[in-house]
């Protein structure tokens, strides 16, 4: 799902799902005495939903992470640990997970939370009547794709032998399933949840996470510690979720009106040299990737040779630097480096002569036979890319734009020949991006690409748990994607944060895993 899809040439990646920031060391001084007592003021933006079924952005992921819990949760390094589940076992063939829930679990209103609530929450995501924005994270469960297509609920591989036990049957082994069980889409919602958008509200909020939504104060949300949270009440009593600022984040931070905020690359450039703000600046690689995708269902981009030609014509290291300066790093894969298994390497190629040969071989020696190729630039700035295709390949290009919400709808119903988008992984595994963006039944495979060899290689990689074998398997997946070029990876961004001195428990400050239930003031 588009955890962060944002318009503009350089999207501002405020939160994602898992990537590593610099460690906050103990040398940072305590929080200033003038700050509010046991309150964290976080610039999180306006969430679009209170419902894990309808996550629309990375900001929604971050918000809902505070309000709900799942069977597992991810720590600061992206590793899953037991949350609502006390333990689990995995069958020898890797296809069956049996979770044992903790005793005495309740929702924030004191009502019991049992294994059937997990099953109900997951089936709600898979119910086509719900229209969830991110059902694909559960698609590896037996019967899930069929249920999403209108098949029977009874065929989904979820069983509840007793109030404390959930049995999950998978379609194929997946060593990363415990990380999937920690994604916000899989979080447990109360029994009042239904398919409507208004079942959950501020005045009567019921959740399962470390915090409970208690009020709106002007434009801000007020989150209070949940005394019934599985891990116990969080150390920080109140989160002030700030949706907007009168000034920029650096000015607000300097004035001590906020404690934690993501900032843009341009601001980070001067803050790094500021004597007062510089020590509070922290950098993170992103779990996201910006890429260009092709509508592979129609000519000319139903031909892999044409797609590969368009990719090979681009000198991405040079073009990304021209387009984004120091704010982006040229991408060689749709999987960012923070998720690469050991042994994967940057293998981005540029070969203009081969690009021209491929177009000739595909029957487009006369470039005019390609017609006018439509490129939509609503996801990122396409100027440098279009200039290369026009100048060096001799292709006639038309650039279109539209309102971003209209663009998202167009991607689902009638994608442009070439579209641009920004995506952040749901969980810390290469499979998260390969599967959600490129498998044929994935709702976010906007280009409609289908390739049996890719599916075979990906299933092999996902079934492998040995690190060395997994690295080899995913390298083969990446090579197949390069060869077939359903997408052109464009860039990886860096995320920048301002962090108030004395804020503890962020650990490596894993991007998108700002789990405030684990955070405290020194």
GIDA-V805934 format. One record per residue. N is the residue number from 1. RES is the residue in one letter. PHI is phi in whole degrees, 0 to 359 (* if undefined). PSI is psi in degrees with one decimal (NA if undefined). BURIAL is + if it has 9 or more other C-alpha atoms within 8 Angstrom, else -. Layout:
N/RES/PHI/PSI/BURIAL, N/RES/PHI/PSI/BURIAL
This chain:
1/X/*/157.0/+, 2/X/282/74.4/+, 3/X/306/-33.7/+, 4/X/213/101.7/+, 5/X/243/114.2/+, 6/X/226/143.4/+, 7/X/285/165.3/+, 8/X/110/165.8/+, 9/X/286/-34.6/+, 10/X/228/90.0/-, 11/X/304/144.6/+, 12/X/266/102.1/-, 13/X/277/99.2/+, 14/X/276/-46.7/+, 15/X/217/156.8/+, 16/X/222/-134.4/+, 17/X/237/-33.0/+, 18/X/189/115.7/+, 19/X/199/162.7/+, 20/X/259/128.5/+, 21/X/263/173.3/+, 22/X/294/146.0/+, 23/X/289/136.8/-, 24/X/276/116.1/+, 25/X/269/165.2/-, 26/X/288/-5.0/-, 27/X/283/-11.6/-, 28/X/289/136.1/-, 29/X/287/160.3/-, 30/X/298/166.1/-, 31/X/294/142.5/+, 32/X/301/143.8/-, 33/X/297/-23.0/-, 34/X/284/-11.6/-, 35/X/285/156.1/-, 36/X/299/144.0/-, 37/X/285/124.4/-, 38/X/53/38.5/-, 39/X/232/139.0/+, 40/X/248/125.4/+, 41/X/256/107.6/+, 42/X/242/132.1/+, 43/X/272/96.2/+, 44/X/252/-9.1/+, 45/X/79/174.7/+, 46/X/276/113.8/-, 47/X/289/147.9/+, 48/X/269/-11.3/-, 49/X/204/156.9/+, 50/X/252/10.5/-, 51/X/239/120.4/+, 52/X/300/-16.3/+, 53/X/285/-16.7/+, 54/X/234/39.1/+, 55/X/298/131.1/+, 56/X/240/-14.1/+, 57/X/202/170.3/+, 58/X/296/-31.9/+, 59/X/298/-38.2/+, 60/X/296/-43.0/+, 61/X/304/-48.5/+, 62/X/297/-41.8/+, 63/X/295/-48.2/+, 64/X/288/-23.0/+, 65/X/299/-29.1/+, 66/X/279/-21.8/+, 67/X/255/-16.1/+, 68/X/224/164.2/+, 69/X/226/159.8/+, 70/X/233/-173.2/+, 71/X/300/-40.1/+, 72/X/234/172.5/+, 73/X/215/156.6/+, 74/X/259/134.8/+, 75/X/277/-172.6/+, 76/X/295/-17.4/+, 77/X/258/7.6/+, 78/X/83/12.3/+, 79/X/267/135.8/-, 80/X/286/143.5/+, 81/X/224/163.3/-, 82/X/292/133.8/+, 83/X/237/-96.6/+, 84/X/293/-31.4/+, 85/X/282/136.5/+, 86/X/275/-32.5/+, 87/X/197/171.5/-, 88/X/204/160.1/+, 89/X/226/155.1/-, 90/X/234/134.0/+, 91/X/294/161.1/-, 92/X/300/-30.9/-, 93/X/273/0.9/-, 94/X/75/10.5/+, 95/X/260/-16.3/+, 96/X/234/123.7/+, 97/X/250/129.9/+, 98/X/243/113.0/+, 99/X/260/135.8/+, 100/X/250/116.5/+, 101/X/281/156.4/+, 102/X/290/156.6/+, 103/X/284/148.5/-, 104/X/73/19.1/-, 105/X/290/140.9/+, 106/X/220/159.5/+, 107/X/285/174.5/+, 108/X/295/-19.8/+, 109/X/269/3.7/-, 110/X/93/-5.9/-, 111/X/287/147.1/-, 112/X/295/145.0/-, 113/X/243/115.5/+, 114/X/234/176.3/+, 115/X/301/-35.4/+, 116/X/292/-24.6/+, 117/X/291/-34.5/+, 118/X/294/-48.8/+, 119/X/302/-46.9/+, 120/X/300/-42.8/-, 121/X/297/-40.2/+, 122/X/288/-41.3/+, 123/X/295/-32.0/+, 124/X/298/-39.2/+, 125/X/296/-38.2/+, 126/X/276/-11.3/+, 127/X/289/119.9/+, 128/X/300/-24.6/+, 129/X/292/-25.7/-, 130/X/289/-39.5/+, 131/X/70/38.6/+, 132/X/303/146.2/+, 133/X/279/-12.8/+, 134/X/219/52.6/+, 135/X/286/-16.0/+, 136/X/296/-23.1/-, 137/X/295/-21.8/+, 138/X/257/7.9/+, 139/X/289/-13.3/+, 140/X/276/-2.6/+, 141/X/285/139.8/+, 142/X/306/128.6/+, 143/X/82/-5.3/+, 144/X/293/-47.1/+, 145/X/301/-38.1/+, 146/X/292/-39.0/+, 147/X/295/-41.0/+, 148/X/298/-27.7/+, 149/X/270/7.0/-, 150/X/104/6.0/-, 151/X/286/-178.1/-, 152/X/286/141.2/-, 153/X/295/-33.1/-, 154/X/295/-19.6/-, 155/X/275/-7.5/+, 156/X/285/135.0/+, 157/X/285/59.6/+, 158/X/229/120.5/+, 159/X/230/148.6/-, 160/X/235/90.1/+, 161/X/296/-32.3/-, 162/X/206/177.7/-, 163/X/296/-17.4/-, 164/X/249/3.6/+, 165/X/232/130.6/+, 166/X/237/126.4/+, 167/X/251/126.9/+, 168/X/241/125.0/+, 169/X/253/127.6/+, 170/X/261/157.0/+, 171/X/285/-29.5/+, 172/X/206/156.9/+, 173/X/302/145.2/+, 174/X/211/102.9/+, 175/X/294/-15.1/+, 176/X/262/9.6/-, 177/X/298/-32.5/-, 178/X/295/-29.4/+, 179/X/286/-36.6/+, 180/X/299/-39.9/+, 181/X/292/-5.7/+, 182/X/255/1.7/+, 183/X/279/146.4/+, 184/X/304/-30.4/+, 185/X/299/-29.1/+, 186/X/269/3.1/+, 187/X/293/155.5/+, 188/X/270/126.0/+, 189/X/251/156.3/+, 190/X/293/168.9/+, 191/X/289/-12.5/-, 192/X/284/-9.1/-, 193/X/294/136.5/-, 194/X/219/-164.8/-, 195/X/276/-6.2/-, 196/X/279/164.3/-, 197/X/274/-13.4/-, 198/X/250/15.6/-, 199/X/291/-26.6/-, 200/X/247/134.0/+, 201/X/214/171.0/-, 202/X/295/-41.3/+, 203/X/291/-28.4/-, 204/X/228/39.7/-, 205/X/295/136.1/+, 206/X/230/122.8/+, 207/X/225/-170.9/+, 208/X/228/4.1/+, 209/X/261/-169.9/+, 210/X/292/-22.8/+, 211/X/232/156.5/+, 212/X/241/132.7/+, 213/X/287/121.8/+, 214/X/246/-29.2/+, 215/X/194/164.1/+, 216/X/251/130.7/+, 217/X/242/95.7/-, 218/X/65/-124.7/-, 219/X/272/-7.0/-, 220/X/265/154.0/+, 221/X/261/144.2/+, 222/X/248/117.8/+, 223/X/251/130.0/+, 224/X/247/149.3/+, 225/X/302/135.2/+, 226/X/271/109.3/+, 227/X/295/-18.6/-, 228/X/258/10.9/+, 229/X/297/144.5/+, 230/X/304/-34.0/+, 231/X/268/5.4/-, 232/X/92/165.3/+, 233/X/301/134.5/+, 234/X/297/152.7/+, 235/X/298/-36.5/-, 236/X/271/125.1/+, 237/X/286/-33.7/+, 238/X/219/136.4/+, 239/X/251/122.9/+, 240/X/267/106.2/+, 241/X/270/100.4/+, 242/X/275/124.1/+, 243/X/268/-23.6/+, 244/X/203/158.1/+, 245/X/236/145.6/-, 246/X/288/-36.0/-, 247/X/250/-180.0/-, 248/X/286/165.4/-, 249/X/298/-38.4/+, 250/X/296/-41.8/+, 251/X/295/-43.5/-, 252/X/295/-39.4/+, 253/X/295/-43.2/+, 254/X/296/-31.7/-, 255/X/276/1.9/-, 256/X/60/42.3/-, 257/X/252/-7.6/-, 258/X/222/159.2/+, 259/X/245/-24.7/+, 260/X/208/128.3/+, 261/X/202/144.1/+, 262/X/279/144.6/+, 263/X/229/163.7/+, 264/X/282/160.5/+, 265/X/299/-38.3/+, 266/X/298/-42.6/-, 267/X/293/-38.2/+, 268/X/300/-31.8/+, 269/X/301/-41.6/-, 270/X/269/-28.6/-, 271/X/297/-34.5/+, 272/X/303/-26.2/+, 273/X/255/6.2/-, 274/X/273/128.7/-, 275/X/297/-34.1/-, 276/X/273/-44.4/-, 277/X/270/-25.3/+, 278/X/308/-45.4/+, 279/X/296/-18.5/-, 280/X/267/0.9/+, 281/X/270/132.8/+, 282/X/225/145.7/+, 283/X/243/145.0/+, 284/X/223/137.2/+, 285/X/292/156.7/+, 286/X/262/151.1/+, 287/X/270/10.3/+, 288/X/252/166.0/+, 289/X/217/139.6/+, 290/X/263/136.7/+, 291/X/211/162.5/+, 292/X/255/133.5/+, 293/X/243/155.4/+, 294/X/249/143.4/+, 295/X/283/99.2/+, 296/X/275/2.3/+, 297/X/273/-10.6/+, 298/X/223/153.2/-, 299/X/298/150.4/-, 300/X/271/-4.9/-, 301/X/270/11.0/+, 302/X/281/-6.5/+, 303/X/257/118.9/+, 304/X/299/-28.4/+, 305/X/295/-37.5/+, 306/X/291/-44.3/+, 307/X/298/-43.5/+, 308/X/295/-36.3/+, 309/X/297/-45.8/+, 310/X/297/-34.7/+, 311/X/288/-45.0/+, 312/X/293/-21.1/+, 313/X/287/-15.5/+, 314/X/263/123.4/+, 315/X/272/83.3/+, 316/X/299/-41.9/+, 317/X/306/-43.2/-, 318/X/287/-42.5/-, 319/X/291/-40.2/+, 320/X/295/-39.3/+, 321/X/296/-41.1/+, 322/X/295/-39.6/-, 323/X/279/-35.9/+, 324/X/235/0.8/+, 325/X/61/-136.6/-, 326/X/277/0.9/-, 327/X/281/-11.0/+, 328/X/218/155.5/+, 329/X/242/131.6/+, 330/X/304/134.9/+, 331/X/263/138.1/+, 332/X/250/-4.7/+, 333/X/208/156.7/+, 334/X/283/-6.8/+, 335/X/262/118.1/+, 336/X/289/159.1/+, 337/X/305/-30.9/-, 338/X/298/-18.6/+, 339/X/249/1.0/+, 340/X/294/132.8/+, 341/X/293/161.3/+, 342/X/303/136.5/-, 343/X/100/-16.3/-, 344/X/287/143.6/-, 345/X/229/158.8/-, 346/X/286/113.2/-, 347/X/235/32.8/-, 348/X/297/129.3/-, 349/X/248/149.3/-, 350/X/226/124.3/+, 351/X/207/90.3/-, 352/X/294/-38.0/+, 353/X/298/-43.6/-, 354/X/293/-35.4/+, 355/X/299/-44.5/+, 356/X/294/-39.8/+, 357/X/297/-41.1/-, 358/X/295/-40.3/+, 359/X/296/-41.8/+, 360/X/299/-45.6/+, 361/X/294/-27.9/+, 362/X/279/-0.1/+, 363/X/97/16.9/-, 364/X/241/41.9/+, 365/X/301/-36.6/-, 366/X/270/107.3/-, 367/X/299/-24.5/+, 368/X/296/-20.0/+, 369/X/290/-17.0/-, 370/X/289/-18.7/+, 371/X/73/-168.8/-, 372/X/272/118.3/+, 373/X/274/127.1/+, 374/X/266/126.3/+, 375/X/242/127.5/+, 376/X/261/125.3/+, 377/X/258/22.5/+, 378/X/289/-21.5/+, 379/X/269/-34.1/+, 380/X/201/165.9/+, 381/X/289/124.3/+, 382/X/252/5.2/-, 383/X/307/-53.9/-, 384/X/298/-37.4/+, 385/X/295/-48.0/+, 386/X/299/-40.4/+, 387/X/300/-39.7/-, 388/X/293/-46.2/+, 389/X/297/-36.3/+, 390/X/287/-47.9/+, 391/X/286/-47.6/-, 392/X/267/-28.1/-, 393/X/258/-13.7/+, 394/X/71/29.8/-, 395/X/265/139.8/+, 396/X/276/121.3/+, 397/X/240/136.9/+, 398/X/242/126.7/-, 399/X/260/128.6/-, 400/X/241/157.7/+, 401/X/220/163.2/-, 402/X/197/168.1/-, 403/X/303/142.3/-, 404/X/296/-38.7/+, 405/X/297/-38.6/-, 406/X/295/-36.9/-, 407/X/297/-43.5/+, 408/X/298/-40.3/-, 409/X/294/-38.9/-, 410/X/296/-37.4/+, 411/X/300/-34.4/+, 412/X/279/-28.1/+, 413/X/249/-38.4/-, 414/X/208/74.9/-, 415/X/295/146.5/+, 416/X/299/162.6/+, 417/X/303/-42.2/+, 418/X/231/125.4/+, 419/X/238/163.1/+, 420/X/232/144.6/+, 421/X/200/164.8/+, 422/X/233/129.7/+, 423/X/227/145.3/+, 424/X/236/137.1/+, 425/X/296/145.7/+, 426/X/283/-30.7/+, 427/X/207/160.1/+, 428/X/280/74.7/+, 429/X/207/143.6/+, 430/X/304/-30.3/+, 431/X/301/-29.8/+, 432/X/304/-43.1/+, 433/X/273/-42.3/+, 434/X/301/-44.6/+, 435/X/285/-44.2/+, 436/X/287/-23.0/+, 437/X/256/-21.0/+, 438/X/230/-12.8/+, 439/X/290/145.4/+, 440/X/297/-28.4/+, 441/X/265/7.2/-, 442/X/282/133.0/+, 443/X/295/-22.4/-, 444/X/263/9.6/+, 445/X/277/73.7/+, 446/X/295/-26.9/+, 447/X/278/-6.6/+, 448/X/69/25.9/+, 449/X/289/139.4/+, 450/X/224/130.1/-, 451/X/207/110.3/-, 452/X/298/-36.2/-, 453/X/293/-40.9/-, 454/X/301/-45.2/+, 455/X/299/-42.3/+, 456/X/296/-45.2/-, 457/X/294/-38.7/+, 458/X/291/-40.7/+, 459/X/297/-39.1/+, 460/X/298/-44.6/+, 461/X/295/-40.8/+, 462/X/289/-22.0/+, 463/X/272/-4.8/+, 464/X/262/130.2/+, 465/X/252/-23.2/-, 466/X/295/125.1/-, 467/X/304/-43.9/+, 468/X/293/-44.7/-, 469/X/293/-36.3/+, 470/X/295/-40.7/+, 471/X/299/-43.7/+, 472/X/296/-42.2/+, 473/X/294/-42.9/+, 474/X/288/-29.9/+, 475/X/298/-36.8/+, 476/X/293/-37.7/+, 477/X/299/-46.7/+, 478/X/295/-37.7/+, 479/X/295/-37.4/-, 480/X/294/-40.6/+, 481/X/296/-41.1/+, 482/X/299/-43.4/+, 483/X/294/-40.1/-, 484/X/269/-21.4/+, 485/X/50/53.0/+, 486/X/291/-21.3/+, 487/X/222/160.5/+, 488/X/243/105.2/+, 489/X/302/135.9/+, 490/X/252/-61.7/+, 491/X/205/157.5/+, 492/X/250/136.0/+, 493/X/261/168.3/+, 494/X/250/145.8/+, 495/X/254/143.4/+, 496/X/234/141.5/+, 497/X/227/146.6/+, 498/X/254/124.8/+, 499/X/235/123.0/+, 500/X/297/131.5/+, 501/X/305/139.6/+, 502/X/96/-4.9/+, 503/X/277/117.6/+, 504/X/245/159.6/+, 505/X/92/-0.3/-, 506/X/282/-14.0/+, 507/X/56/-121.4/+, 508/X/279/6.8/+, 509/X/51/53.7/+, 510/X/302/120.5/+, 511/X/300/128.2/+, 512/X/84/-8.8/+, 513/X/246/44.9/+, 514/X/282/78.0/+, 515/X/274/96.1/+, 516/X/292/-13.0/+, 517/X/293/-15.1/+, 518/X/251/8.4/+, 519/X/252/148.4/+, 520/X/211/166.3/+, 521/X/268/139.6/+, 522/X/299/NA/-
